[in-house]
Amino acid sequence: MIKILVVDDDAYIRRLVSTILKDDGFEVYEAVDGRDALLKLDEKRIDLCVADIMMPNMDGLEFCRNARNYYKDMPILMLTAKSEIGSKIESYGSGADDYLTKPFEAEELLLRSRALLKRYKIASQQTIAIGLLTVDNTSHTVSANGERLSIPLREFELLFKLGSFPGKTLSRNQLIEDIWGFDFDGNERTLDVHVGRLRDRFPPAGFGFQILTIRSLGYRLEVIS
């Protein structure tokens, strides 16, 4: 059974979210703040975290940063009353995968949770389909209609990263750290250049996906149905 950790210092919100998730068939655990959540992650294999931002002892942003050091592929959904764009940027920059503001509809919470779990499953695979492309991370190959396409390594890594999380906005800092390394001291424009090359190499009409620029946040790959 899929295990979800609900992290919120408000007991009412924890019970509400837990009930919604349990009624949909998930196994749910609760934590009262970021510190408590990190202890729970040591005890249980958690598939998804739903966390508030404003909490005592350790808030949701610090929790995200700490959790990402050890659980890089675990999706995190921020559930918070803070709706400002600055809070969203900070959340994505701290490692959150999605952002839902309170008050919320139960069905939207379930839809976002299911979507994140689906993306996680895709991200854990070594071969993924992106539109009409097949991308194999083991052999570092890209193919379309049975034909292998040549692509530089950095572009491949960027394509695989974005394609592993279709529909999710990845922050600029996250992409730079994951592709070029934490100690990258080059020009931030490098990321934009590589995204531009991928767009030129794989036009949406021919390959069934597009890479969108999300202003002030980063980039998102979307498959065209």
GIFEN-V233098 format. One record per pair of residues at least 12 apart in sequence whose C-alpha atoms are under 8 Angstrom apart, sorted by the first residue. I is the first residue (numbers start at 1). GAP is how many residues later the second one is. Records with the same first field share a line. If there is no record, write none. Layout:
I=GAP, GAP
This chain:
1=25, 26
2=24, 25, 44, 45
3=23, 24, 25, 26, 42, 43, 44, 45
4=22, 23, 24, 25, 42, 43, 44, 45, 46
5=23, 24, 25, 26, 32, 41, 43, 44, 45
6=12, 22, 23, 24, 25, 43, 44, 45
7=23, 24, 25, 26, 27, 30, 42, 43, 44, 45
8=22, 23, 24, 25, 43, 44, 47
9=22, 23, 24, 43, 46, 47
10=22
11=21
14=16
18=12
20=86, 90
21=89
24=86
33=22, 23, 24, 25, 26, 27
34=21, 23, 24, 25, 26, 28, 29
35=22, 23, 28
37=26
38=25, 29
46=28
47=27, 28, 70
48=26, 27, 28, 29, 65, 68, 69
49=25, 26, 27, 28
50=26, 27, 28, 29
51=25, 26, 27, 28, 29
52=26, 27, 28
53=25, 26, 27
54=26
60=18
61=29, 30, 33
62=32
64=12, 30, 31, 32
65=29, 30
68=27
73=47, 50, 51
74=46
75=21, 22, 41, 42, 45
76=19, 20, 21, 22
77=19, 20, 21, 22, 23, 36
78=13, 18, 19, 20, 21, 22
79=20, 21, 22, 23
80=19, 20, 21, 22
81=20, 21, 22
82=19, 20
83=18
89=127, 128
92=78, 79, 125
93=78, 80, 81
95=79
97=19, 71, 72, 73
98=14, 18, 70
119=45, 46, 47
120=45
122=42, 43
123=41, 42
126=12
128=32, 35, 36
129=34
130=33, 78, 79, 93
131=76, 77, 78, 92, 93
132=12, 13, 75, 76
133=12, 74
135=25
137=23
140=13, 16
142=14
154=25, 40
155=39, 40, 42, 43
157=22
158=17, 21, 36, 37
159=39
161=14
162=57, 58, 59
163=58
165=56
166=54, 55, 56, 57
167=53, 54, 55, 56
168=52, 53
169=45, 48, 49, 50, 51, 52
170=47, 48, 49, 50
171=46, 47, 48
172=19, 45, 46, 47
175=16
176=12, 15
195=16
199=12
204=20
208=15, 16, 17
209=12, 13, 14, 15
210=12, 13, 14
